Amino acid sequence: MIKQADPSAAFGAASPLLSDGQDLATTGSAVRSFLRFNVTGLAAGETVTAASLSVRSVPSYGGTSNGPAVWRTSDTTSVTTAESMTWNAGRPGRVGTTAVGNFGAVGNDARVSTKVSGVTGNGLASFELAPESTDGLVFLPREDATVGNRPQLTLTITTG
């Protein structure tokens, strides 16, 4: 997670995560979150035919009327690099000119998903959750103690 209002700070292991167009009462306080998955285990002849990204919003205040757009980003190969990125340095660039998914309205304490495009096989799949509103999506990170609450990338695979 990176924060525009705190451009030199790293929030790599923060909990919960946030995607918000305006975190503070002032403009210039956007927050973006990044997710990375390592897709493994596809055998020769297997193809990814669909993918969806899901997150779990936190109880009480986790929802939003307009969730973030999902963008593919260049793959950060090091967890250390990913955990230390800031608004000013180290964040991966977007891949392409259009979002690959979009979360709509999200309730509090809910698992929500959106279809995403561009996941084609084994390797890293990295995403930016870019806010489209100022009421923010607050969701649980990969460090959550309950595995089922962590962000998930679900793939549909076909065999040739």
Summary of the structure (lengths in Angstrom):
residues: 160
radius of gyration: 15.4
end to end distance: 38.3
largest distance: 53.3
contacts: 475
relative contact order: 0.34
helix: 5%
strand: 39%
